[in-house]
Amino acid sequence: MKQSILFTKTRKEIGNDEVSLNASLLIRGGFIDKLTAGVYTYLPLGLRVINKIQNIIREEMDKIGGQEILMPALTPKEVWEKTKRWNNFDALFKLSNIEGKEYALGATHEEIVTPLLKKYIFSYKDLPKYIYQIQTKFRNEARAKSGLLRGREFLMKDLYSFHADAADLDKYYEIVKLAYFNIFKRLKLDKITYLTLSSGGAFSKYSHEFQTLAKNGEDTIYLCEKCKIAYNKEVIDEITQCEGCKLGKDKFKELKAIETGNIFKLGTRFSADFGFKYKDKNDKEQEIIMGCYGIGPSRIMGTIVEVFNDNKGIIWPESIAPFLVHLILISKDNALAKKAEKLYDDLTKIGIQILYDDRDETAGTKLNDSDLIGIPFRLILSEKTAKTDSIEVKKRDSQKVEMIKIKKIGDYLKKAL
């Protein structure tokens, strides 16, 4: 893409109403735009990032048997009454249609997916099933001041599993844990993300969160550095020693973190409310056992910005960067401009995702914008580099600068990427 055609621009200042680091950098870099507290528009660069995050999540869910669907965001009152959550879910956005019928905007989808699967699962032969979606959620958050980390409208991948018995749920629960760690590894967050015990769901003593260390994190966790198990602050009073290695809790390390995923064993909490049963091998009715597994693409995006940045801007991991290469022309020479155009075309043809800064701007503006946007590789073509038929190459996360012959830059980038 040529930067001159982007309708968005970087910004030096964004006002005082945005206090979070992630939203500040994303707004300044032209990735998102704030409509109101907790509600953001994804601009072209930001949408490229969020789509890459979703695709990583989607690929890992497909690998463990997930079948993707898309459920409605507008949900009728009666399904929430079935589970007694219409009056007990404080964060629900409620509204009425022209006829007075009441609805809620989807904050979570147990009330929708459970009766949906009831229409298709009748026998033990139909089990297990794993159904997921990536969809916009709506929650009436009281504190929407953390950018993409705590929105009133946000993206969520929610996976729901349906089982004949608790043993089968337990088995799949462990499979999902591994899939989540694969996701965090691909996002370059695995070394700072810990499986964290938190307050239990309807079916187990504890549920599990995936907490990513960040100095601006809203959560406090206590980490056993010996076995790398963490505990949420809300359960630490119940803990005397590590569940894994038995190290005393006085040895735990207190850390700030962002919850980037969570998994729960739901048991029959929702299937019972909807009378969702199956017939076993003896033709006897049994209740369906359920699990749910959430991870937020928008929260992941905000977390990555909180973690990977410096005083110049964002430093995107290659796996989700909007582009992999930022080509910058620093010259007004027509011959050099033609050389830059050819290089842009050549790199595009070999499949390298490239943003070409062809704008009529000063060198300082282009370089500052490049650092703020945070694309992994920066290529500078100038009159100085052209004298040796070379191009200046620098990684965003390094101070090292290399001079590579223009004719070899394609091979260099394919190897580096």
N, C-alpha and C positions, 0 to 999 in steps of 0.2 A: 504494500500500500504506500502511496505517496502521501507524505505528511501534509502537503499543501491542500489536499482535498478533504482532510478531516475537518468537520465543522466545529469540533471542540478545540479548545486552546488550554494551555497550562495557565495557572493563576499563581500570582505571588502571595496574595492575601485572600482569605475567605471569610473574614469577620470573626466575631468572638462567640457566636452561638454554637460553634462546633468545637467541642473540647477534646474529643477522642483523637488519638494519634492516627489510627487507621483511616478514619473518615477524612481527616485533614489532608493526609498525603494523597488519598485517592481522589479527593475533590480537586486539589491543586494539580494533580497529574492528568486530569481529564478522564478519569475512569468512571466516576459516578457523579451524580448531581443530587443534592438534597432538596426534596420537595417540602417535607415537614419533618418534625422530630420522629426518628425511627422509620422513615420512608424515603427510599432512594431510587433514582433512575440509573440503570446501567447504560453507560455511553459506549460507543463502539469499542474502545480499548478494554473497558471493564467487562463488556459482554464476552469478548474473546477469552478473557481470563476465567470468568465464571463458567463458560461452556467447557473449557478444558478441565476444570475441577469436576464438573458434573460427569464428563466422559470417563475420567479416571474412576470415579465412584461407580458409575454404571458398569464399566468393564469388570470391576471386582465383584459386584453383585451378580452379574450374569455368570461368572465363574463358579459361584456357589449355588447355582440353580435358581436364582431369582428371575421372576417373570415380571416385566415392567408393565404397569398400567398407569392411567391418569384419572384420579377421582375428582369429583366436583369440589369446588371451594365453597359453594353455597349449600348449606346443609340444613335440613328441616328440624324443627324443634323436637319432634316426636322421637327421633333416634337418640337425642341427648337425654330425653326423659326416661327412655328405656334403661339407661345406665345411671340415672339419678345424678347426671352431671350438668343439667341445664341450670340449676340454681347453685351448684357447688364448684363450678369452674369459673373463677373470678375473672380470668383473662379473655372470656368470650366476647367478641363483637357481635351484638344482636341487632336484628333489623326485621322489619315487616314489609310484606308486599302490598300491592294496592288493595287486595282483598282482606288484609289484616292477618294473613298467615305469617307465623314467626319463623325466622331462620337464624342460624349463626354462621359466620364466616369460619371456615375450617381452621381450627387451632391445632388439631391433631385428627387422625382419621380411624381410630379404632371403631367408632360408632358407624362408620361407613363401610369399612372393609369386612367387618364381621358378618353383617347380614348379606353382603355381596357374596362372600364365599359360601354362605349357607345355601345359596341357590345352586351350587355346583358340587358340593362335597356331601356324600351320603353314606359312603362305605369306607372301611379301612383300606380298601384298594385305591381310594382317591387320595390317600395321605402318604407322606407329608406334602405340603405345598408351601411355596415361598413367594410372596407377592410384594412388590415394592413400587414406589413412585418417587419422582422428584417434582415437587410442586410448591407453589407459594402458600405459606401459612400466614395467619393473622392472629395476633395476640395483643390484647389491650394492656401493654406493659406500662407500669407506673413510672419506670425509670428508663426511658429510651434516650440515654445520653452516652452510649458507648459505640456509636457508629454502627458498623455491620455486626458487632458482637451482641447487640441487644436491640433488635428492631421490632416495630409493630407489624411490619410486613417483611417476611424473610423467606428464603428458600430452604427446603428441608427434603432430604431423602429419608423416607420412612419405609422400612421393610417389616413385614408381618409374616410370621411363620405359624403353621397350623399342623398339629401333631396328634397322634393317637395316644401317646402316653408321655409322662414326664421324662423318661429315659431318652426318648427320641428328641425331645426338646433340649435336654442337657447336651446331647451330642452335637446338635446343630448350633447351639449357643457357643460352643468352643470353636466351631468352624467360622462363625461370624467374627469372633474375636480376632482370629488370624487374618481374616479378610480386611478387617479394619486396620490392623497393623500394616498390611500390604498397602492400603491406601495412604497411610501416613508416611510410609517409606517412599512412595512415589511422589509425595508432596514435600519431601525433605524435612519432615517434622518428626520422624520416628525416634530420633535420638533425644528429643525433649518432650515426648508424649508418653504418659504413663497410665497404665490400667489402674483405676482408682475405685476403691470400694466406697459406695454411698448408701443412703438409706434404702431399704429393701422395697421391692414392688409388692404385688399381691401374693406372690408365690415363693418368695425366698427371703432369707435374712438380709441379704444385700443385693443391690443392683450394681451395675458397673458403669463408670464414666471413663472417658478418655480425656485426660487433662493435659494440656500443652503449656509448658512453662512460658510465662511472659511477665515482665516486670509490671505491666499495667493490668494484669489479670484481675478479674473480680472475685475469683474463688481462692480460698486458702486450702492447700493440701499439705499432708504430712507424709514425707517419703522415707521409706526404709531403703537406704542406699545399698544395703547388702543384697537384697533380692529384687529391688526395683518395683515393689508394690507400694501404692500410695493410698492414703485414706483421706476422704473429704472431711473438712472441719466438722460437719454436722454429725459424724459418727465417731469422732475420735474419743469422746468421753466413754464410749462403750468398749473401746479397745485398750487392752493392757499390754499386748505384745503383737508383733507382726504375725499375720495369719500364715505366712510362708515359712520364714526362718526362725520365728519365735524371739526375735530381737525385741528388747523392751522399748515401749513407745517413747521413753525419755531420750532415746537415741535417734528418733526420727528427725528429719530436717524439714522445717517449715518453709514453704515456698508459695509464691503467687502463680496462678495458672488460669487458663481459659478452658472451659468445658467445650470440647470440639466434637464429642460423640457420646452416646449413651446406649445401653442395652438393658432390657428388662425381661424377666420371666413373668408373663402375665397370668399363667395358669388358666383357670376358667373364669377369670374376672369378667370378661366381656362375652365369651361364648355362652355362659350361663344366663346372662340377661336377655340374650336373643334366642334362647332355647336351641342353640346350635349343637347338634349331636350327630354321631355317626354310628353305624352298625358294625360291630366287631365280627370276628370269624365265626362266632356262635350265634350271630344274628341278634345280638343283644345291644341295646343302645348305650353309648358311652359319650361323655362330654369331651368336646374338643379342647386340647391344651394349646395355648398360644404364647408366642414371644414377640417382642417388638424391638426394633433396632434403628436408632436415629443418628443421622450425621448431617450437619448443615453446610451446604456449599457456600452460602454467603458468609456464614460465620468463619468458615475455613479461610475464605479470601481475606477477611478482616484480620484474622489471627496471623496469617502469613505476613501481612504488612506490618503488624505489631512486632513480629519477630525479626523479619529480614528488612532492615533499613539502616541508613546512616544519616549524618547531618545534611546530606545532599538530596536524599529521597529514598525511593523504594529499590529493593534488590530482589527481583523476581527469580525464583527457581526456574530452571529451564523447562520443566514439565508443564508449567502453567503460564509462562510469560506470554503476553499478547503477541509478541513477535520474538524470534530468537536473535535477530541481528538488526542493529540500528545503523544504517548507512548515512553518513553525514558529509555533505559537500560543503567545503569551506573555500569558495572561490566564486568570482563572477565571470571567469573565463569561459567562453562558449565551448571551446574545444574540450575543456575539462568537464563541463556539464554533460557533454555528449558521452564522454568516457564513463561518467557516473551513471548515466541512463543505461548504457550498455551493460555495465556491471550489475545494475539492479535487475535488468531483464535476464541476464545470464544466471544469476543466483536464484531468481524466481523459477526459472525453467527447470533447475535441478532440485526443486522442492524445498528450498530454504525460505522460511517465513521471515520476511524482511520489511522493515519500515524505512522508507527512504526520505530523509529530510531534505527536500528540494526547495524549501521556503526561502524567500528573500529576507533573511534575517542575519544579524551579526553572528560571528563565531561564538561569542560569549553566550548569547541567547540559546543557540543550538546546543552547545555543550551543557549548559545548565538544565535545559529541558530534557536532554538525554539522561542525565543523572537522576532527575526527578522521576521520569517515567520508568527507569530501571530495567531496560531490556538487557539480557545477559551479555551480548557481545556488541561492542561499538567499533565501527569502521569509519575512519576519517580519510577522505580523499581531498587533498589540498595541492596547491602549486608546489609546495615543498616536497610532498611525498611523490608527486608525479615526476619529479626530476629523475627519480630512480625507478620509475614504473612500479612503485610500491604503494601500499596502503597501510595506514596505522591501525593496529588492532589492539583493543584493550577489553578485558573482561570487567563487567560492572563491579564484581566483588574483589578486584585485584588492582594494585597500583602498577603492575608490570605492563609495559608497552612493547609491542613487537612490530617490526616492519616486515610485511609479507609481500612478495611479488604479486601484482594484480592477477597474472595468469595462473597463480597457484592458490589464490584465495578460496576458490570453490572446494578444492581438495582439502585445504586446511580446515575449513568450517565443517565439512562433512565428517572429518575425523574428530574434531573437537566436540561436535554435537552428538 
